């Protein structure tokens, strides 16, 4: 019951793709970028997701597997380079749901391998991995407390770009009004002040590690009001166009068996 599985994928082949060609003057460091058309760039990716409830219906197991391949031609100092990148990823989690508390914990890993045809362009292997846990505690008076904590680290990056961070956010919120269509929330971000904003960009002519400045701990107050613009309690699905012959035609809301 309530078991779900999905698979998504696509393949793209590009003709006359526009790619950058950068020429660097080694004496002055001056860079000049032009653009070229190339044919033969393509990429493919696939994703499989599963959500499986355990015998105790309050618990469920979540899994998402991901794979992608990118075949990209580009130019570095006017020389053509073929970059081939393989990315494999997995996320595995356990969820618990009840009237009093929701809890989820997940672990994730992403493996990348980049091979270049041009001498001087180094091949690369690197990993990103970590985990997260989130909790929602439901209180009286239509109030709730939420907490989420994420751990992120990596390997295979340039010196000075190793990531080892814990990000913890927390919030308290209350539903408002008779129909509970209003919500006010106070949320605090990055309580531990560890956000590093490290990222890696991979293209056909360079691999670049960057870090950017960011706010540390800060808080925000949110107010959300949900409008019901349909008459007599009608839902959005009720207002959708119906198709097919005869009364009762179309696709209604499904009911579990």
N, C-alpha and C positions, 0 to 999 in steps of 0.2 A: 504494500500500500504506500502510495506517495513516492515510490521509487522513480527516479528520473535519470535519463541518459541522453546526451546530445553530442553530435559531432559537427564541426564546422570547418570548412577549408576553402581555399581559393588558390588559383594559379594565374599569374599575370605575365604576359610577354609584351615587351615594349619595342616599337619601331620608331626610329628617329628620336630616341630619348635625348633630352638636353642634359649634358653633364658639364661640369666645370673643368677647366684646364688652367692650372696655376703655375706660373714661371717665377722662380725665386732667384734674385741676384745674390750670390753668395758673398760678394764683397760689401754690398750696401744693405742687404737684407730686404730690399724693395721687392714687393710682390705684385705681379700683374696677372689678373684673372680674366680669361676669355671663356667662351662656351662653344662646345662642339655637339654635333648630332651623331649618335651611335645607334646601331641596331643590334639586338641580341641580348639586351638586359632583360632578366626575368627573375621572378621570385615566386615562392610557393610557401604556404603555411597551413597547418592543420591544428585543430584543438578538440580534445575530447573531455567532456565533463560528466561526472556521475555524482548523484546524491542518493545514498542508500540508508534508509532508516534501519536501526537495529531492532531486536525483539522488543526491547523497551522503547516504545514509540517516541519517548522524549529525546532519545539520542539518535544522531545520524552521522554518517561518515561522508565526507566530501572529497572528491579528487578531481584535479584538472591537469591534464598532460598537454604539452605544447611542443610543436616542432616547426621550424622554419628554415628555409634555405634561400639565400640571396646571391645572385650571379650578376655582378655589376662591372661593366667596363668604365674606365675613367682615365685621366691623364695626370701625370706628375712630372713637372719640368719638361713638358711636351712629349714625354714617353708614355705609351699606352700601358695601362696596368689592368689586369683582371683580378678582381677581388671576389673571393668565394667565402661566404659566411654561413656557418651552421649554428643554429641556436636550439637547444633542447631544454625544456623546463618542466618541473613538476611541483604541484602544490597539493598537500594532503592535510585534511583537517577533521576535527571532531566537534560537533555542535550539540548543545543541550538546550532544550526549550521547556519552560514551565510558566505557570501564571505568576510566579514570584520572581524568577530570574532567568535570563538568557545568558548562555556562555558559549564561546567558541574559541578554539585554539587551532592554529595552522602553522605548518612549516613549508618553506619553499626553497627551491634551488634552481639556478639557471646557468647552463654551461654554454660557452661560446667558443668557437674555433674559427679563426680568420686566416686564409691562405692567400698570398699575393703572388702574381706571376713575375713582377718586376723586381730585379735585384736591388737591394737597398731598402725595399719595403719589407719590414720584418713580419713574419707570421706571428700570430698571437693566439694564446689560449687563456681564458679568464673565467672566473666564477663569481656569481652573486648569490648569496644565500642568507637565510634568516628565518624569522617566524613572527607571529603576532598572536595576541590574545585580546579578546573583547568581552566585556560584561555589561549587561543592563540589569539593574535592580529596580523592580516596580514597587513604588511606595503608595501609601494611602493618599487621598486628596488629589488623585490624577497626576502624581509626580513620579519622576524616575531619575535615576543616576546612571550615567554611562561612563565607562572607562575603556580606553584602548591603548595597548602598549605594543610597539613594534621594535624588533631587533634586526639590524642590517649589517652585513659585513661582506668583504670581497677578497679576492686573491687574483694575482696576475696583472695588477695595475702598476702604473709608474710609481717610483719612490715618492712618498709624500701624499699619495692619493689612496692609501689604505683606509677603508671605512670600518668603523667599529662603534656603532651608535645605538642608543636606546631612545626612542621617541614615545613619550607618554602624554596623552591628551585625556581630559576628563570634562564632564559636563553635568549639569543638573537642569531639568526642564519640567514645565508644568503645562498641562492642557487647560485651555480656558473656554469659557462660555458653555451654554447649555448643551449645544450639539458637539462640543469638544473640537470645533473646527479652528481653534486658535492655539498656538503654542508659543511660549516664551522660553528661551534657553540661554544659559550662561555657560560658555565653554572656554576652558583654559588649554592652550596649545604649548607643546614642548616644555613640560614642567621641569624636566631634568636638564634642559639647556644643552643638548648634545647634537642638535641638527647640524650636519656638515655640508649637505648639498653637493655631494660628489657625483659626477656623472661621466660616462664615456660615450663618445660619438665615433661611429665606424662608417667610413665612406670608401669609395673606390680609390681615393688618392691620399687619405690620411686616417690615422686613429688618434683621437684627441681626448685627453683627460682634463676635466675642468672642475673647479669648485667656485661657488658664488656666495657672496654675502647674503645673509638672511636674518630675519627677525629671530630672536631667541624666544623666551617666554612672553606670551601676550594673551589677552583674553578678548572675547567678542560676545556681544549680546545680540541674539537673533529673535526676531518676532515673525512668525509665519501665520498667515490667515488663509484658509482654504475656502474658496467660493464654490457654492453649488448653484450653477446657472441653469440647471434643468428643472422643469416644473414637475410637481407631484411626485418628487422622489425618484424621477427617472435617472438612470445611470448613463455614463458615457457610451457603454455598449448598446443600450437601448436606442440611442440616437444615431447609431451607425446605419448606413444604407443596407438594405436587405436584398439578397439575390436568390434566384431559384424559383421554380414554379409552385403555385398553390399556397394556402395558408400555412403559417408556421415555418416559412422558408427562411433560409439564411443560417447563420452559425450563432448559436446562443452560448451562454456561459456554461462551461462544463461542470458536471457534478461528479465527485468521487464516488466510487462504488464500494 
